């Protein structure tokens, strides 16, 4: 049975200079598990929106050619519900209920699943994504046998969705989709916000689907490939124009086309990357390895690896140059380098604790110092408090206990006109910080209260857009960009203010391989210029390449 049939499909968004997808033809049969790859902006998410029926019924776009799903080319999302389910890049965009249980039940109620069956489906779905097991430990089921045999704890099912971390929300969105038992499952960067345990849970869920291949077809957009590679039956690669580039069995595609994929800026599994000595981009600095997981774990070996990795990042980005602007740091505007003052910390936390719910601490007893030019990676499982700690550092939250000072002052007492020049925060979901209608105005908004003249303002805007590969998108609506482009725009809005402390929440989320190289080169250059970087990440290799120190938050159940 053919599940997906595309014939010369072309999709163009209003005002776009080129189509998001161009003349795309392919077939996907029942039971296939397809990885959809391509550089940022090549139309991967657009294709999933077409298959779900969002385009053209909910999202406006010009569509030509034919896209049939289960033989139907005109069905709306409501008409495809039950047979087609999706997990989007941003889980907040699809979560609509107040509690975990209600969110999973909502989809089942719309499918008229009998109440006596619904309860078992909720438990099964939560267990598949790891939410049930985590909560069982929290309420005292310590035995592995008890945990494996127990239902998802009522306390977990009643948890408020707005109190979940980004990774936990992503697990919940996946649980809601799995509970529907769709025939076609569409996953858009499902691993992006997940910790290592969550990625393992997802891989296990995909393997369980593979045990009954005739029942479920999966199309997944993802760049954390190593954990899920053995679950795939096919790889489809789109080029920058949104056209079909490569299509075939995973081993064949990666072994025959690794060089072309890396040149395009597409992620390649570690086993297929070119060997050390072939290019700088695939030297030892780019291979996943262990990273120190203790606070202030700096030594000569770590320093040497970090320096080598930063040099590799710069060289690899230059190698990638034919598909990107010139090195963003080769022509940096003349500016005084911020001094690295080891005696006065830029950020200081003393005995910091925080509670969203009284009596339930998210963080407790945090002591931390950061100086100019330092980069600190925050590591830990979903729900361990990484984002909360970063928001406390940037004044977006006030501590329940203890003190936070930036430049000697509590951030909530820094006047609003001074904040952009002191602190920057790049959100996990870039759309949460967009407030203007065009890319240029979004970047300019940060400088609204800065005491600079018009010429300096224009210079900063143009330079920042160039550094983030957003030149040419000045008049686009931020919400019309691809997710990788949105991520770079959210970074641009913070970088343009030249703040001495910037927090990045999962900066690699949604980035293709080439733009990851650009991003890492940019972060390294910021650190060298004296900017203090607080980086939340699940990517241990990124932490080793970029961070001077790591702080590991173990989480409540560790």
Secondary structure, 3 states (H helix, E strand, C coil): CEEEEEEEEEEECCCCCCCCEEEEEEEEECCCEEEEEECCCCCHHHHHHHHHCHHHHCCCCEEEEEEEECCECCCCHHHHECCEEEECCCHHHCCCCCEHHHHHHHHHHHCCCCHHHHHHHHHHHHHHHCHHHHHHHHCCCCCHHHHHHCCCCHHHHCCEHHHCCHHHHHHHHHHHHHHCCCCEEEEECCCCCCCHHHHHHHHHHHHHHHCCHHHCEEEEECCCCCCCHHHCCEEEEECCCCCEEEEECHHHHHHHHHHHHHHHCCCCCHHHCCCECCEHHHCHHHCCCCCCCCCCCCCHHHHHHHHHHHHHHHHHHHHHHHHCCCCCCCCCCCCCCCCCCCCCCCEEEEEEEEEEECCEEEEEEEEEEECCCCEEEEEECCCCCHHHHHHHHCCCCCCCEEEEEECCECHHHCCHHHHCCCEEEECCCHHHHCCCCCHHHHHHHHCCCCCCCHHHHHHHHHHHHHHCCCCCCCCCCHHHCCHHHHHHHHHHHHHCCCCCEEEEECCCCCCCHHHHHHHHHHHHHHHHCCCEEEEECCCHHHHHHHCCEEEEECCCCC
